[in-house]
Amino acid sequence: MFKKTYAYLAVTMMLATAAPTLAPAMPALAAAPARAAFDASALTAQDTAYVTSEQTTANRSALSLGKFTTVNGKTYYKTSDGINKKGWIRDAGKWYYFDKGDGHMLTGWVKDDGKWYYLDKKDGHMLTGWLIFKNGRKYYLRRNGSMIQGPCWANVGAKKYRFTANGHVIAAWEFSNGKWYYRNTNGNVVKNRWLYYNGKYYYLTASGATATGSVTIQGKKYSFSKDGDLLGNVPSTVIAAARGSQSTTKKSDSAKSSGAAETNTKTAAAQAVKTTSADSDSSKDSKTDSSKTSGSETSSSSADKTSSAASSASTKTTSSSSSSAASTKTESNKTTAAQKTNTKEITKVVGKLNDLSDSRRLFVIQIANYVRKYAPKYDIKVYSPIIAQAIHESGWGESSLSAKYHNYFGLKCGTLWRGKSVNLSTKEEYSAGTLTTIRSNFRVYDNMEEGVKGYFEFIQLARYANLKGVTSPRQYLQNIKNDGYATGSQYVDHTMALINLYNLTQFDN
C-alpha cells in the first residue's frame, strides 16, 4: 500500500496553486472571448466574493497559567483551580482551540466565527502559511491562522493565486490588456507550451498570451481562432505536448459539475477581479464541515514540519461486484517473485515527469503505486496504460469527478453498482469527430486507493477478460476500447501519446 505521506508545507518557497476568482458584480469586458459553458446569470453573491479587510486577531484570549491534561484519550487545558478552558488559548507562544462544549482540544480543520483554521493533528497547535495535502491540494493560512477562502485572487508574496470557495488553489485563466493568460497552481503565468482545456487546444506564447491567427511554432504553421483555440485537425504531437490535460470521453465535465465558482471559464475570468495580500482576512463565506474532511489528506506545516491528517468518518460502500477484503488477500500467496518486486514503493521518477508541477508528479506516483499494488491480484501484467488512463480521464486528478469523488477513470455506475454515485455531465463521441453532451451517474469512492482498486473491480466484467495477461501497452488500450470502455475515436492514440511522452513504461519494470 502506498502509505508514505507526501504532504509538505513551504511558506518561503510559495508553492501554491493558482485558482480563479471573480470580482463583485462587475460586467465582463466586451473584448473578452466567451465560453459557452459559463452562465454569468447563475452567479451568486458568494461566487463574486473577494478578499477584503485585514483582521489580525480572532476571538481569542491569552492565558499565562494552566496546564494540559489528558483524560480518557482527550486533552484539556486546566487552570490552577481545575477549570477546563474553552475556545482559543495561547500557551508558550502557540494557539490552541478547545471545544466550547466539554473543553477538549480539537485538531484538524476547525471553523470559528465563520473562518477556517487548521490545528496540528499531533499536538493541536494552530498552523500558518502554506498547507499542502497528500492529494496535492494547497491552502494558505494567514498569520492569524485563518484560511483564504474564495472564490478570489490573492497575492502571496510576489505571486498571485486563485482560491476556490473551498479554499484550495487552482489553475486559472486571466484576461489582461485584451489577451488571455493561464496562471498555474504555482502562481506562475504558463509560457511556451500547449494547453488542453475544456476540449480545446491552446498555445501559450513566450509572453504567456494565447496564440491567435496564423502562428509558426517550432517550424510548423498553425491556425488559431480569435479566442485562441487551435483550428483544424489536432496532430498527435500537439496532443502529447499538451500533457494530457483532460479527457473528452467517459469523464465528467468538471466545469459544470463544480459550479460557477470554480469553473474559471474565460468569460468568468474576464470579469474585474480585486486582489489582496495573503494576510488580509477573507469575507465571511460559509462552508460545510464535510468539505474540509478527506481520508486521503495529510499535511505538514513550515512551523513544525510535523505530519497530520484530516480524516473522514464516512462509511465506505462497495459494488455488489466488488471483492471483499478477504478475497483481495487470497491471491497474495500466489504472487510471483517478479510481482513482489513490483510492489516496492516508488518515490522517484525519471524523464519529463520531473518537468511537471509537484502536484501532478505526486499524482502520477500515487496512482502508479496503487496500480502496482492491485494489478497483480487481478492478473493484469502491464501498468503504464492504466496510469495513462488515470491521467487522461481525470486531468491529472484535477477534474471534479476525481478530486471530489475519487473516480479517476470515469467509471459509470452501470446496473451492478450499489455504492455511492453522483450525476454529472460528460461528453461521448458516438460518431467520429462529433461530441455529444449527456448526463450520467458515476461511481463515487472514499479515497484514491479505493478509486484505483475500483478500476480493477470494474474490469472484472466478462467483456474485459481479454485484458488479463496482456503485456503490450497499446494492445491493452486497444482491447479495452474495443470492449466498450471508451467512445473516443482517438482514445488509444491520445493515451499512448501520454505513455510515450512521459515514459510511463518505467512503471512496468
C-alpha positions as CSV (number, residue, x, y, z in Angstrom):
1,M,0.0,0.0,0.0
2,F,1.2,3.4,-0.9
3,K,1.3,4.8,2.6
4,K,4.1,7.3,2.6
5,T,3.0,10.9,3.3
6,Y,4.0,13.3,0.5
7,A,2.4,16.3,2.1
8,Y,4.6,19.3,2.8
9,L,4.4,22.9,3.6
10,A,6.8,25.6,2.2
11,V,5.9,29.2,3.1
12,T,9.2,30.6,1.8
13,M,9.0,28.7,-1.5
14,M,5.5,29.8,-2.3
15,L,4.5,26.5,-3.8
16,A,0.8,27.2,-4.2
17,T,-1.7,26.5,-7.0
18,A,-3.4,29.3,-8.9
19,A,-7.1,29.4,-8.7
20,P,-9.7,31.6,-10.4
21,T,-11.8,34.2,-8.5
22,L,-14.5,36.6,-9.6
23,A,-14.9,40.3,-8.6
24,P,-18.2,41.6,-7.2
25,A,-21.0,42.2,-9.7
26,M,-18.9,43.9,-12.4
27,P,-19.6,43.4,-16.1
28,A,-17.5,41.2,-18.3
29,L,-15.1,43.1,-20.6
30,A,-16.6,43.5,-24.1
31,A,-13.4,42.3,-25.8
32,A,-13.1,39.1,-23.8
33,P,-14.0,35.9,-25.8
34,A,-16.8,34.0,-24.2
35,R,-17.1,30.4,-23.1
36,A,-20.5,28.9,-23.9
37,A,-20.4,26.6,-20.9
38,F,-20.4,29.5,-18.5
39,D,-23.6,31.2,-17.4
40,A,-22.9,34.5,-15.7
41,S,-26.5,34.9,-14.7
42,A,-26.1,31.9,-12.4
43,L,-23.5,33.7,-10.2
44,T,-24.5,34.2,-6.6
45,A,-23.2,36.7,-4.1
46,Q,-20.8,34.1,-2.7
47,D,-19.5,33.4,-6.2
48,T,-18.5,37.1,-6.6
49,A,-16.9,37.4,-3.1
50,Y,-13.3,38.6,-2.8
51,V,-10.8,39.0,0.0
52,T,-11.3,42.2,2.0
53,S,-10.1,43.9,5.2
54,E,-7.2,42.9,7.5
55,Q,-8.0,41.2,10.7
56,T,-5.1,40.1,12.8
57,T,-6.8,38.5,15.7
58,A,-9.7,36.1,16.2
59,N,-11.9,35.8,19.2
60,R,-9.0,34.6,21.4
61,S,-7.8,35.1,24.9
62,A,-4.2,34.8,26.1
63,L,-3.6,32.5,29.0
64,S,-0.5,32.6,31.2
65,L,-1.4,30.0,33.7
66,G,-2.7,26.5,33.1
67,K,-1.6,23.0,32.1
68,F,-2.5,20.4,29.5
69,T,-4.1,17.2,30.9
70,T,-5.3,14.1,29.2
71,V,-8.4,12.3,30.4
72,N,-9.8,9.2,28.6
73,G,-7.8,10.0,25.5
74,K,-8.9,13.6,25.3
75,T,-6.7,16.6,26.0
76,Y,-7.9,19.5,28.1
77,Y,-6.4,22.8,29.4
78,K,-7.0,23.3,33.1
79,T,-6.3,26.3,35.2
80,S,-4.9,26.2,38.7
81,D,-8.4,26.0,40.1
82,G,-9.3,22.9,37.9
83,I,-11.5,24.7,35.3
84,N,-11.3,23.5,31.7
85,K,-10.7,26.4,29.4
86,K,-12.7,26.7,26.2
87,G,-12.2,28.3,22.8
88,W,-8.8,29.9,21.8
89,I,-6.0,29.5,24.2
90,R,-2.4,30.7,23.8
91,D,0.4,28.8,25.6
92,A,4.1,29.1,25.1
93,G,3.6,31.3,22.0
94,K,1.3,28.9,20.2
95,W,-2.5,29.0,19.7
96,Y,-4.8,26.0,20.5
97,Y,-8.5,25.6,20.3
98,F,-10.7,23.8,22.8
99,D,-14.2,22.6,22.2
100,K,-16.8,25.1,23.5
101,G,-18.8,22.2,24.9
102,D,-16.7,20.0,27.1
103,G,-13.4,21.8,26.6
104,H,-11.4,19.0,24.9
105,M,-8.7,20.0,22.4
106,L,-9.7,20.0,18.7
107,T,-7.3,19.1,15.8
108,G,-7.5,19.2,12.0
109,W,-9.9,21.7,10.4
110,V,-11.9,23.9,12.8
111,K,-14.4,26.6,11.9
112,D,-14.7,29.5,14.3
113,D,-16.6,32.8,13.7
114,G,-17.2,31.9,10.1
115,K,-13.5,31.2,9.3
116,W,-11.5,28.1,8.8
117,Y,-8.3,27.2,10.8
118,Y,-6.1,24.1,10.8
119,L,-4.8,22.6,14.0
120,D,-1.9,20.2,14.0
121,K,-3.0,16.6,14.4
122,K,-0.2,15.7,16.8
123,D,-0.2,18.5,19.4
124,G,-3.1,20.7,18.3
125,H,-1.3,24.0,17.7
126,M,-2.6,26.3,15.0
127,L,-0.7,26.2,11.7
128,T,0.1,29.2,9.5
129,G,1.5,29.6,6.0
130,W,1.1,27.1,3.1
131,L,-0.8,23.9,3.9
132,I,-0.3,21.2,1.2
133,F,-2.2,17.9,1.4
134,K,-1.2,14.5,0.1
135,N,-3.7,14.8,-2.7
136,G,-1.9,17.9,-3.9
137,R,-4.5,20.5,-2.7
138,K,-3.0,23.7,-1.3
139,Y,-4.4,26.2,1.1
140,Y,-3.0,29.3,2.6
141,L,-3.4,30.1,6.3
142,R,-2.7,33.8,7.2
143,R,-0.6,35.0,10.1
144,N,-3.7,34.9,12.2
145,G,-4.3,31.3,11.1
146,S,-7.5,31.9,9.1
147,M,-7.7,30.2,5.7
148,I,-8.0,32.3,2.5
149,Q,-11.5,31.4,1.2
150,G,-12.7,32.4,-2.3
151,P,-13.6,32.4,-4.9
152,C,-10.9,35.1,-5.1
153,W,-7.5,36.1,-6.4
154,A,-4.9,36.8,-3.7
155,N,-1.3,37.8,-3.7
156,V,1.1,35.6,-1.6
157,G,4.5,37.2,-1.7
158,A,5.3,38.2,-5.2
159,K,2.9,35.8,-6.8
160,K,-0.9,35.7,-7.5
161,Y,-3.1,32.7,-6.9
162,R,-6.7,31.8,-7.5
163,F,-8.5,30.4,-4.5
164,T,-11.8,28.5,-4.7
165,A,-14.8,28.6,-2.4
166,N,-13.3,25.6,-0.7
167,G,-10.1,27.5,-0.1
168,H,-7.7,25.4,-2.3
169,V,-5.7,26.9,-5.1
170,I,-6.4,26.0,-8.8
171,A,-5.0,27.0,-12.2
172,A,-6.9,29.8,-13.8
173,W,-7.4,32.0,-16.9
174,E,-6.6,35.7,-16.7
175,F,-7.7,38.4,-19.2
176,S,-5.3,41.3,-19.2
177,N,-4.8,44.1,-21.8
178,G,-7.0,42.3,-24.3
179,K,-5.2,39.0,-24.1
180,W,-5.7,35.6,-22.3
181,Y,-3.1,34.2,-20.0
182,Y,-3.2,31.0,-17.9
183,R,-1.7,31.0,-14.4
184,N,-0.8,27.6,-13.0
185,T,-1.0,26.3,-9.5
186,N,2.4,27.6,-8.6
187,G,1.2,31.2,-9.2
188,N,3.2,31.5,-12.5
189,V,2.0,32.5,-16.0
190,V,2.4,29.5,-18.2
191,K,4.6,30.2,-21.3
192,N,5.9,28.4,-24.4
193,R,3.7,25.3,-24.2
194,W,0.5,23.7,-25.4
195,L,-2.5,23.6,-23.1
196,Y,-5.6,21.3,-23.4
197,Y,-8.6,23.0,-21.8
198,N,-12.3,22.2,-21.9
199,G,-11.9,20.0,-25.0
200,K,-9.8,22.5,-27.0
201,Y,-6.1,23.1,-27.6
202,Y,-4.3,26.4,-27.0
203,Y,-0.7,27.6,-27.4
204,L,0.7,29.9,-24.7
205,T,3.4,32.1,-26.3
206,A,6.7,33.4,-24.8
207,S,4.8,36.2,-23.2
208,G,2.2,33.8,-21.8
209,A,-0.6,35.2,-24.1
210,T,-2.6,32.6,-26.1
211,A,-1.7,32.5,-29.7
212,T,-4.3,33.7,-32.2
213,G,-4.4,33.8,-36.0
214,S,-1.6,32.2,-38.0
215,V,1.4,31.3,-35.9
216,T,4.6,29.2,-36.6
217,I,5.6,27.0,-33.7
218,Q,8.8,25.0,-33.9
219,G,8.9,25.4,-37.6
220,K,5.2,24.3,-38.2
221,K,2.4,26.7,-39.0
222,Y,-0.9,26.5,-37.0
223,S,-4.1,28.4,-37.2
224,F,-6.0,29.6,-34.1
225,S,-9.3,31.3,-33.6
226,K,-9.6,34.8,-32.2
227,D,-10.4,33.1,-28.9
228,G,-7.1,31.2,-29.1
229,D,-8.3,27.6,-29.7
230,L,-6.5,25.5,-32.4
231,L,-8.4,25.1,-35.6
232,G,-8.5,22.0,-37.8
233,N,-7.2,18.5,-37.1
234,V,-5.0,18.2,-34.0
235,P,-1.7,16.5,-34.6
236,S,-0.6,13.7,-32.2
237,T,2.5,15.7,-31.3
238,V,0.3,18.5,-30.1
239,I,-1.8,16.1,-28.1
240,A,1.2,14.7,-26.4
241,A,2.8,18.1,-25.8
242,A,-0.4,19.3,-24.2
243,R,0.4,16.8,-21.5
244,G,-3.0,15.0,-21.3
245,S,-4.9,17.8,-19.6
246,Q,-8.4,16.4,-19.7
247,S,-10.2,13.6,-21.5
248,T,-13.2,14.2,-23.7
249,T,-14.6,10.7,-23.1
250,K,-16.1,8.9,-20.1
251,K,-15.3,11.9,-17.9
252,S,-17.4,14.4,-16.1
253,D,-17.5,18.0,-17.2
254,S,-15.6,19.4,-14.2
255,A,-16.6,23.0,-15.0
256,K,-20.3,22.2,-14.9
257,S,-20.2,19.8,-12.0
258,S,-18.2,22.0,-9.7
259,G,-20.4,25.1,-10.3
260,A,-19.7,28.6,-11.4
261,A,-17.4,29.4,-8.5
262,E,-14.7,27.1,-9.8
263,T,-15.5,27.0,-13.5
264,N,-12.9,29.7,-14.5
265,T,-14.2,29.9,-18.0
266,K,-12.7,32.7,-19.9
267,T,-15.9,34.7,-19.5
268,A,-15.7,34.4,-15.8
269,A,-12.0,35.3,-15.7
270,A,-12.6,38.4,-17.8
271,Q,-14.8,39.9,-15.1
272,A,-13.0,42.6,-13.0
273,V,-11.1,41.0,-10.1
274,K,-9.8,42.6,-7.0
275,T,-6.7,41.1,-5.5
276,T,-5.2,41.5,-2.0
277,S,-2.2,40.4,0.1
278,A,-2.4,36.9,1.6
279,D,-2.7,38.2,5.1
280,S,-5.8,40.2,4.5
281,D,-8.8,38.4,6.1
282,S,-11.4,36.9,3.8
283,S,-15.1,37.8,3.5
284,K,-17.4,35.7,5.6
285,D,-18.2,33.0,3.1
286,S,-19.9,29.9,4.6
287,K,-18.6,26.4,4.2
288,T,-19.9,23.0,5.3
289,D,-17.7,21.0,7.6
290,S,-17.8,18.0,5.2
291,S,-15.9,19.9,2.6
292,K,-12.9,20.1,4.9
293,T,-12.6,16.4,5.6
294,S,-10.9,13.7,3.4
295,G,-9.5,10.4,4.3
296,S,-6.8,10.9,1.7
297,E,-5.4,14.2,3.0
298,T,-2.3,14.6,5.2
299,S,-0.4,17.7,5.7
300,S,2.6,19.4,7.3
301,S,3.4,23.0,8.1
302,S,6.6,25.1,7.9
303,A,6.1,25.9,11.5
304,D,6.8,22.5,12.9
305,K,7.3,20.1,9.9
306,T,5.0,17.6,11.6
307,S,2.6,15.4,9.6
308,S,-1.1,15.4,10.2
309,A,-4.3,14.2,8.7
310,A,-7.8,15.4,8.1
311,S,-9.8,12.2,8.2
312,S,-13.3,11.5,7.3
313,A,-15.6,9.2,9.2
314,S,-17.8,8.5,6.2
315,T,-18.8,4.8,5.7
316,K,-17.3,3.1,2.7
317,T,-19.7,1.5,0.2
318,T,-18.9,-1.1,-2.4
319,S,-20.4,-2.6,-5.6
320,S,-22.1,-5.9,-5.4
321,S,-19.4,-7.0,-7.8
322,S,-16.6,-5.7,-5.5
323,S,-14.2,-8.2,-4.0
324,S,-14.3,-8.5,-0.2
325,A,-11.2,-7.6,1.9
326,A,-10.6,-11.3,2.4
327,S,-10.8,-12.2,-1.3
328,T,-8.3,-9.5,-2.3
329,K,-5.8,-11.0,0.2
330,T,-6.2,-14.6,-1.0
331,E,-4.0,-14.0,-4.1
332,S,-1.1,-12.7,-2.1
333,N,0.4,-16.2,-1.5
334,K,0.3,-16.8,-5.3
335,T,2.3,-13.6,-6.1
336,T,5.4,-14.4,-8.1
337,A,8.8,-13.0,-7.2
338,A,8.6,-10.6,-10.1
339,Q,5.3,-9.3,-8.9
340,K,6.6,-8.9,-5.4
341,T,9.4,-6.7,-6.7
342,N,6.7,-4.6,-8.4
343,T,5.1,-3.8,-5.1
344,K,8.2,-1.9,-3.9
345,E,7.1,1.7,-3.3
346,I,8.0,4.2,-6.0
347,T,9.3,7.6,-4.7
348,K,11.2,8.9,-7.7
349,V,10.5,9.2,-11.4
350,V,12.7,9.8,-14.5
351,G,12.3,11.9,-17.6
352,K,9.7,14.5,-18.4
353,L,7.6,13.6,-15.4
354,N,10.1,15.8,-13.4
355,D,9.1,18.8,-15.6
356,L,5.5,18.6,-14.2
357,S,4.2,20.6,-11.2
358,D,4.8,19.0,-7.8
359,S,1.1,18.1,-7.5
360,R,0.9,16.4,-10.9
361,R,4.1,14.4,-10.4
362,L,2.8,13.4,-7.0
363,F,-0.5,12.3,-8.6
364,V,1.4,10.0,-11.0
365,I,3.5,8.5,-8.3
366,Q,0.5,7.8,-6.1
367,I,-1.6,6.3,-8.9
368,A,1.4,4.2,-10.0
369,N,2.0,2.7,-6.6
370,Y,-1.7,1.7,-6.2
371,V,-1.8,0.3,-9.7
372,R,1.3,-1.8,-9.0
373,K,-0.3,-2.9,-5.7
374,Y,-3.5,-4.2,-7.2
375,A,-2.8,-5.2,-10.8
376,P,-1.1,-8.5,-9.9
377,K,-4.0,-9.5,-7.8
378,Y,-6.2,-9.3,-10.9
379,D,-3.7,-10.9,-13.4
380,I,-3.0,-7.6,-15.1
381,K,0.6,-7.6,-16.4
382,V,1.1,-4.1,-17.7
383,Y,0.7,-0.9,-15.7
384,S,1.6,2.0,-17.9
385,P,-1.7,2.1,-19.9
386,I,-3.7,2.2,-16.7
387,I,-1.6,5.0,-15.2
388,A,-2.0,6.9,-18.6
389,Q,-5.8,6.3,-18.4
390,A,-5.9,7.8,-15.0
391,I,-4.1,10.9,-16.2
392,H,-6.2,11.1,-19.4
393,E,-9.6,10.5,-17.7
394,S,-9.0,12.7,-14.6
395,G,-6.9,15.5,-16.0
396,W,-4.1,14.7,-13.6
397,G,-6.5,14.2,-10.8
398,E,-7.8,17.8,-11.1
399,S,-11.3,17.1,-12.5
400,S,-14.2,17.4,-10.2
401,L,-15.0,13.7,-10.6
402,S,-11.6,12.7,-9.4
403,A,-10.7,15.5,-6.9
404,K,-14.1,15.3,-5.1
405,Y,-15.3,11.8,-5.7
406,H,-12.0,9.8,-6.2
407,N,-13.2,8.4,-9.5
408,Y,-10.0,8.6,-11.6
409,F,-11.1,6.5,-14.6
410,G,-14.6,8.0,-15.5
411,L,-16.3,4.8,-14.2
412,K,-20.1,4.9,-14.6
413,C,-22.4,3.1,-12.3
414,G,-24.0,0.6,-14.7
415,T,-26.5,-1.9,-13.3
416,L,-24.3,-3.7,-10.8
417,W,-23.0,-0.8,-8.7
418,R,-24.6,-0.5,-5.3
419,G,-22.3,2.2,-3.9
420,K,-22.5,5.9,-3.8
421,S,-22.9,7.8,-7.0
422,V,-23.0,11.3,-8.5
423,N,-24.8,12.6,-11.6
424,L,-22.6,14.7,-13.8
425,S,-22.4,15.9,-17.4
426,T,-20.0,14.2,-19.7
427,K,-19.2,14.1,-23.4
428,E,-19.3,11.0,-25.6
429,E,-18.1,10.5,-29.2
430,Y,-20.7,8.2,-30.6
431,S,-19.7,9.2,-34.2
432,A,-16.2,10.2,-35.1
433,G,-15.4,13.8,-34.6
434,T,-18.8,14.7,-33.0
435,L,-19.1,15.1,-29.2
436,T,-22.5,14.6,-27.6
437,T,-23.1,16.0,-24.1
438,I,-25.1,13.7,-21.8
439,R,-25.6,13.3,-18.1
440,S,-24.7,10.1,-16.4
441,N,-24.3,8.5,-13.0
442,F,-20.7,8.0,-11.9
443,R,-19.3,5.8,-9.2
444,V,-18.0,7.6,-6.0
445,Y,-15.1,6.3,-3.9
446,D,-13.9,7.3,-0.5
447,N,-10.2,7.9,-1.4
448,M,-7.6,7.4,-4.1
449,E,-6.8,3.8,-3.2
450,E,-10.4,2.8,-3.3
451,G,-10.7,4.6,-6.6
452,V,-7.8,2.6,-8.2
453,K,-9.0,-0.6,-6.7
454,G,-12.4,0.1,-8.1
455,Y,-11.0,0.2,-11.6
456,F,-9.7,-3.3,-11.3
457,E,-13.0,-4.5,-9.8
458,F,-14.8,-2.8,-12.8
459,I,-12.7,-4.6,-15.4
460,Q,-13.7,-8.0,-13.8
461,L,-16.8,-7.8,-16.0
462,A,-16.7,-10.6,-18.5
463,R,-16.2,-8.4,-21.5
464,Y,-12.8,-7.2,-20.2
465,A,-11.4,-10.8,-19.8
466,N,-9.1,-10.1,-22.8
467,L,-7.1,-7.7,-20.7
468,K,-5.6,-10.4,-18.5
469,G,-2.1,-11.4,-19.4
470,V,-1.5,-8.6,-21.9
471,T,2.0,-7.1,-21.8
472,S,1.8,-4.5,-24.6
473,P,0.5,-1.1,-23.5
474,R,-1.0,-0.4,-27.0
475,Q,-2.7,-3.8,-27.1
476,Y,-4.1,-3.3,-23.6
477,L,-5.6,0.1,-24.7
478,Q,-6.9,-1.3,-28.0
479,N,-8.6,-4.2,-26.2
480,I,-10.2,-2.1,-23.5
481,K,-11.5,0.4,-26.1
482,N,-12.9,-2.4,-28.3
483,D,-14.6,-3.8,-25.1
484,G,-16.6,-0.6,-24.9
485,Y,-14.7,1.2,-22.2
486,A,-14.3,4.5,-24.2
487,T,-16.1,6.0,-27.1
488,G,-13.4,8.4,-28.3
489,S,-12.2,7.6,-31.8
490,Q,-8.6,8.7,-30.8
491,Y,-8.7,7.3,-27.3
492,V,-5.9,4.8,-27.9
493,D,-3.6,7.3,-29.7
494,H,-4.2,10.0,-27.1
495,T,-3.4,7.7,-24.2
496,M,-0.4,6.2,-25.9
497,A,0.9,9.7,-26.5
498,L,1.0,10.2,-22.7
499,I,2.8,6.9,-22.2
500,N,5.5,7.8,-24.8
501,L,5.9,11.5,-23.7
502,Y,6.3,10.7,-20.1
503,N,8.0,7.3,-20.4
504,L,5.3,5.7,-18.3
505,T,6.7,2.3,-19.1
506,Q,9.2,3.0,-16.4
507,F,6.5,1.8,-14.0
508,D,6.1,-1.6,-15.9
509,N,9.6,-2.7,-14.7
